[in-house]
Structure formats: C-alpha cells, structure tokens
Amino acid sequence: MGHKFSYEVEQFVDTPDDDLICVICRAVLRCPVRLKCNHVFCKECILQWMKRATFRISNEYLHISSCPYEWQLCPHEGCGQQVLRKDAQAHDQSCSHWRQLCPMGCGTLLVRENQAQHNCYRELQQRYVAERRRQRAIAANLRRKMQRMQSRMAQIRRQINLMCESLEVGDLEIEEGEGTSAWTDANAARIVHPKMKITCIFVYSPSCCSKPV
C-alpha cells in the first residue's frame, strides 16, 4: 500500500518494471533515493522506515549487510525464486523444494512430503537391511568368480600334466634313437678290397645281415 504521494501501479497502462517499484510501499518510485546497498526506495518511504528502525543512521554499513529489502535467491536447489530478506523465513516454511538432513543425525534427507512421517529407527533399520542385502550379493558374486578361477586353474594343471607327459615320451624316443645309432656305428666294419680299392661296409643287425653295398 503506497503513501499519499505515491504512484499506484494501477494508474499506468503498462505494468511498470520491478526495478521501478519501491519494495516498501510496492508503488512506483516517487523521488527515488539509492542507498549504498544499491537499493532504491521512495524518499518518503525510506525516511519513515529509518525512523522506526532500531539502528542509527551512523550504522549504515550494518544496514548494508542486513537490509530487509534485499532480494535473495532461495537457497533450496531447484527453487530459483527471489524473495526479500524479511520474507525469507516465511518462504522457507512453504517452499516445495525445501530439503534438510534429519536433525537427529540418521543422515536421511528430509523433504516437505515425508518430514512428518519420518522415523529415524525405521530408516536406519531399512538402511541396515539394504546394506546386508548388498553385502550378500557381493559375497555371492565373489564366490562365483572364485569357483570359475578354481575351475580354470584345474584345467591349466591338466594341460600342463599332458604337456609334461608328451615331453617325457619325446625324450624317451630320442634316447632310444641315439642308442640304436651308437650301436650300429660300433658294429659297422669298413672293408677295403685289396685289388679294386672298393670300400665295403658290413652292418650287423640282430634280425638280418646286410649285404655289401
């Protein structure tokens, strides 16, 4: 409600911008004055308000930090509404985006809808059950991984044993082959014909006798 010298908003064809409205009388500024906090008021409005205020004009810097007519952004995420400092508490009581951690320390983030029904004991019990369920799921997953690893290790051991057996058989065949070659060399006789100078090699074998080559 404006004072007797104010310009009421209804007197204008087009609605004036908010920057032209005095936040005290809510009318269009008349004889506007600007304080160091950059707020603009009707001269009459601010003079009357200062007369009723508890601080002295010499405490102007105190006013800058506590001006009740300073526009403030609502601190609740998602709201985005700007309210006057003097109306901030009333807005906080009705803001639909209000959020607050439980004052009892259970860690639950309260919203306007569940604030009245909140029960710390029930919340903690539900959280405990959910955590136990999560831990059981993790343990079961780890057991499955361990079983797969054990199966894979057993498969690798079987493959290693097969490789070792194959290597042992190969070594035995090589040893037997070397023994036969040595025995053949030891029983070979080189004979030179006295006239034709032809070298004949006789190889003795347990099963048969080789003819001269």
C-alpha positions, 0 to 999 in steps of 0.5 A: 500500500503506497503513501499519499504521494505515491504512484499506484501501479494501477494508474499506468497502462503498462505494468511498470518494471520491478526495478521501478517499484519501491519494495516498501510501499510496492508503488512506483518510485516517487523521488527515488533515493539509492542507498549504498546497498544499491537499493532504491526506495521512495524518499518518503518511504525510506525516511519513515522506515529509518525512523522506526528502525532500531539502528542509527543512521551512523550504522549504515554499513550494518544496514548494508549487510542486513537490509530487509529489502534485499532480494535473495535467491532461495537457497533450496536447489531447484527453487530459483525464486527471489524473495526479500530478506524479511520474507525469507523465513516465511518462504522457507516454511512453504517452499516445495523444494525445501530439503534438510538432513534429519536433525537427529543425525540418521543422515536421511534427507528430509523433504516437505512430503515425508518430514512428518512421517519420518522415523529415524529407527525405521530408516536406519533399520531399512538402511541396515537391511539394504546394506546386508542385502548388498553385502550378500550379493557381493559375497555371492558374486565373489564366490562365483568368480572364485569357483570359475578361477578354481575351475580354470586353474584345474584345467591349466594343471591338466594341460600342463600334466599332458604337456609334461607327459608328451615331453617325457615320451619325446625324450624317451624316443630320442634316447632310444634313437641315439642308442640304436645309432651308437650301436650300429656305428660300433658294429659297422666294419669298413672293408677295403678290397685289396685289388679294386680299392672298393670300400665295403661296409658290413652292418650287423643287425640282430634280425638280418645281415646286410649285404655289401653295398 
